[in-house]
Every structure is written in C-alpha cells, then in structure tokens.
Amino acid sequence: MNNFIYQNPVKIVFGKGQIESLPALIPAGAKIMLTYGGGSIKKNGVYDRTIKALNDFDAIEFGGIEPNPSYETLMRAVQLAKSEKVNFLLAVGGGSVIDGTKFIAAAMKVEVDPWEILLGKIPVTEAVPIGTILTLPATGSEMNAGAVISKQATHEKYAFGSPLVMPQFSILEPEVCFSLPTRQIANGIVDSFVHVMEQYLTYPANAMVQDYYSESLLKTLIEVAPKVLAHPLNYDYCANYMWAATMALNGLIAVGVPQDWTTHMIGHELTALHGVDHAQTLAIVLPGVMDVKRDEKRDKLEQYAYRVWNIASGTSDERINEAINRTVAFFESTGIKTKLPDYRIGTETIDTIVQRFILRGTVLGEKRTTTPDQVRLILENRL
C-alpha cells in the first residue's frame, strides 16, 4: 500500500426530514445564493422545504444550471453572486448543480478568467464556502473535492479539484429518490459503479481494505440496482443506493492505491461532442478499457471476476471475457446501452477524440501507458 494522507471534512446529514435541519448548518448572518437546475426541486417539494428552512436568512436564487454544467451559465452566477455580496453557496440538486456550485465558489475569488482554473493554469487558493442538498445520487460530488465543467463555445469538458471547494455539509434524504425518473436512477447506478472501477481496476497494491471495500460497493450496486429500479418508493433500497453512490467517490477507497480514470476522460469527450449522458458514456467506454488493457490489468481483472461475479473456472482470458460480458449485461439491465452505434456515434467521432488527445499530449491510465492510439482501439472496440 502506498503512503497517503486522508481527510474528509464534509459533514453528512443522512436520513428522513433532514432538510429541516438546514438552519443549524449554515453560519449565522450568511448571505446565501441558492443554486439549482431545471426546476425539478419545485415539483418534488424540496424547493419549498428549503426556502422555508432559509426563512431567517438573506438569500437569493440562481436556477438553470444544466446537466454537464456550462462555463457560460456559471459565469452569470458568479457575476450575480459578486454583485449581491454572497458569502455562502447552497447547491440543491445532483452532481451537475454541485459541480457547478464548486466552480462558482472558486471563480468568485479569482481576478483572471476562471477558465484558467479548469486548464490547470492557476490554482484554487480561496473559495466561498458551500453546502449541498443532494437530490440525485450519482457523482459523489457531495462528499469530494472534484468538479467537471463544460464550455459550450468550444465543446470542451474539463475537471478540477481542490479541498477548498469541498462542501461544509451535505444533506442526504433517500426519499428524494422517490420522484426520480428511471433514467436518472439508472445513470446514477452506472456512474457510481464506474467510479469504483476507476479506483479498483488497476494493479495490485496490497491494499486489502480498499479492495474489499470497493468490491462490497460494486456488489451492493449490483444487488440494489434491480430492486430500486423496480421499487423506486422503497426507502431502504433508495438509502442503500444513495449511500453507495456517495461512498464510491469520497476518496476513501482511493487512498494508497493507483487510479485509472481513462474511462472518464474518454467519456467526457463523448459528452462534449454529442451531449450523451455522462453515465451512458461510461457504460460505452469501460468494457473497451477492460478488453484493450487486459494485460496490464490482468491481476485485478481476475480478482474482479472471482470476487464480484464468482467466476472461478476457465482460462485467464475466458474468465476476463466473462467478467466483461457480465459487466455489459449489468449496464444493459438498467436500460443503458453500451455501444457507440446505440447513440449514432461512428468513426468520425473516434478520429476527433484521438486527434484532441494527440494535440493535448494526453496519456492516460494508472501507468500513463494509454496512448491516443490505444484510445482509438478502446473506442473501436465499442463499435
């Protein structure tokens, strides 16, 4: 196991009726900007409950943060927050709203173009504090330091991270899942599953706790997926799904082990170019990564096959093939397709993505051995 330092300052407030605890979580006298997305929180009662809880605070609103939040939209929020002298941000939504709010928090504190943060040209040295009310389990953004932002003008999508944008608190009410469309639940399950795989499916690091914890999360998602999709009003199913999604990317299973993130980096390009749901891109790309990179990942692929899918017979390649097939079948069982043609994406897009990676000098993977040529093979594997 590698050396590590782990600290997670996010206070999780989990369970029934927790939105009403909001006043005790926000600093007294805060000037708040409430951020949210397309308005679903106004249909499921979360908005009304939040506004009521904020009754004694000075608060303004900024709605309309898109899935795959755009830099252009977020900069309007930055301007509003600055003009209103906001000193606390409350994100009410899923990962996109929370990611966008993290960017707002950092962008409010820089004098240059905040896009430089996403390009990695300037560090985050200060940020406005934020809290969150999670309405869609998927990204784990409610308990981590990362965010992914898109730029509509150039069809680009970049990630940034800083402990300074970690929420001070996150409210997790499993009952908010009751009103989620099936597509969003499926996306959340697949997104969470691939988050775990990016931190697990690398090479052995003699990290037993991280491995067994990762496998337990994968098996939880496999078990709970059909249950929560068939019974979306079941509190216990929603609670286990929500907590698994949060634990999948709060940094705990990442400590002391190598990480990959190839699937996400390729998936971001598919979203930026075609607007495909983030989880859908992950379901497309991961099986290709597993297949093309099997030699480098062989030990962990065999472990995954045995411990997660109980595949014990056959040659190494036969067991790995079966594990890939079962992973694909799991994604498909949620209603998410796993091939590029399912989304009307062809070889032209593959050429574009490969060229982008060549121009950026991008090399991916836990060993930085996944070249643009291998990215081509991964995507061609999914045709």
Sequence and secondary structure as in RCSB ss.txt:
>XXXX:A:sequence
MNNFIYQNPVKIVFGKGQIESLPALIPAGAKIMLTYGGGSIKKNGVYDRTIKALNDFDAIEFGGIEPNPSYETLM
RAVQLAKSEKVNFLLAVGGGSVIDGTKFIAAAMKVEVDPWEILLGKIPVTEAVPIGTILTLPATGSEMNAGAVIS
KQATHEKYAFGSPLVMPQFSILEPEVCFSLPTRQIANGIVDSFVHVMEQYLTYPANAMVQDYYSESLLKTLIEVA
PKVLAHPLNYDYCANYMWAATMALNGLIAVGVPQDWTTHMIGHELTALHGVDHAQTLAIVLPGVMDVKRDEKRDK
LEQYAYRVWNIASGTSDERINEAINRTVAFFESTGIKTKLPDYRIGTETIDTIVQRFILRGTVLGEKRTTTPDQV
RLILENRL
>XXXX:A:secstr
          EEEESTTGGGGHHHHS TT EEEEE SSSGGGTSSHHHHHHHHTTTSEEEEE    SS BHHHHH
HHHHHHHHTT  EEEEEESHHHHHHHHHHHHHTT SS THHHHTTSS       EEEEESS SS GGGSSEEEEE
ETTTTEEEEEE GGGS SEEEE GGGGGG  HHHHHHHHHHHHHHHHHHHSS   S HHHHHHHHHHHHHHHHHH
HHHHH TT HHHHHHHHHHHHHTTSSTTTTTS    HHHHHHHHHHHHH   HHHHHHHHHHHHHHHTTTTTHHH
HHHHHHHHH   SS HHHHHHHHHHHHHHHHHHTT   SGGGGT  HHHHHHHHHHHHHHT  BTTTT B HHHH
HHHHHTT 
